[in-house]
């Protein structure tokens, strides 16, 4: 949502809003003039936003249906749009690129934004994470192309009509919204069917949807060959049609991240950008905050990641153990949502059990109320590893500092990232 707010601020609009807690993003928006409150009270909505003729209300899926401020706007007949709907309005008469997928869409859209920027393409991108290169989730370099993340939650991505679409993955998720994996898959197929005339779909090789495929399989139209990890970087070749780009350097290790880079590369080839320019730009990509982000490399290695799904945890495990096969690795995990924890309890337990040591903190509820029998304690009980512990948040830093573990990976989509600086400072001191 913050990228939307920044877009309107930059366009000279008065912007206000509600968030549950203060973050670097909300503080940054406030400095730019946004009127942000943190209290569930409709009486504190600034008067400038109570004129329904001149106020547009935009909300994200993170806002619960019983939010008092949203309820005020609904009851008083304001013009209200979901985040995806406003992106649909912004991109309606533009060349639109939409990146979808249960995993990988933020990283892919951020890489693609960097490639476009470095190659002087006229575009504006709305991304779901903070680009390390630009320290923003809104990247503006003109208006000819609008690049957006297409969120599958509550089917909101179906409001978009892209010229180019990409689907990075279709894994079971949001089962509180979708009744089955099949229903989720059908929703992605419907998204793919929303392409404008002569539109192009790029998709991960293993997905059951027609499109230009990419991946590690040699049968893919765009494929990765000779992948290796060295010095915290990935090196690989890109093969497509009758061309090959040798020894591409990429600073986000892990096969899942390389696949995301490959998707961005393929889209750029559709836009007629030259191989050498793309390879150079991939080499200067610094990453996405909270996507395998190195916080420390000495005296301990501290990595921060947004992983909140079993498949994402598996990808992090594969990446970190390929980089540090001889080091002991601790996973710190904050489960996100009671419903997701309930749906994937055994899968979470299985993936977390692989780490040398596991630390859990309580579930981040976001928009949800507790579900009976669903807790971090229950998840801990299902983890098959002798080195596991449920730690109170206030005790987390002390526990980690006392540990002899060499590599620490912090994972979760809630507010666990707030503890990362505390952990970093405690390790250094």
Buried (B, 14 or more C-beta within 10 A) or exposed (E): BBBBBBBBBEEEEBBBBBBBEEBEBBEBBEEEEBBBBEEBEBEEBEEEBBEEEEBBBBBBBEBBEEBBBBEBBBEEEBEBBBBBBBBBEBBEEBBBBBBBBBBBBBBBBBBBBBBBBBBEBEBBBBBBBBBBBBEBBBBBBEEEBBBBBBBBBBBBBBBBBBBBBBBBBBBBBBBBBBEEEEEBBEBBBEBBEBBEEEBBBBBBBEBEBEBBBBBBEEEBBBBBEEBEBEEBBBBBBBBBEEEEBEEBBBBBBBBBBBBBBBBBBBBBBEBEBEBEBBBBBBEEBBBBBBBBBEBBEEEBBBBBBBBBBBBBBBBBBBBBBBBBEEBBBBBBBBBBBBBBBBBBBEBBBBBBBBBBBBBBBBBBBBBBEEBEEBBBEBBBEBBEBEBBEBBEEEEBBEBBBEBEBBBBBBBBBBBBBEBBEBBBEBBEE
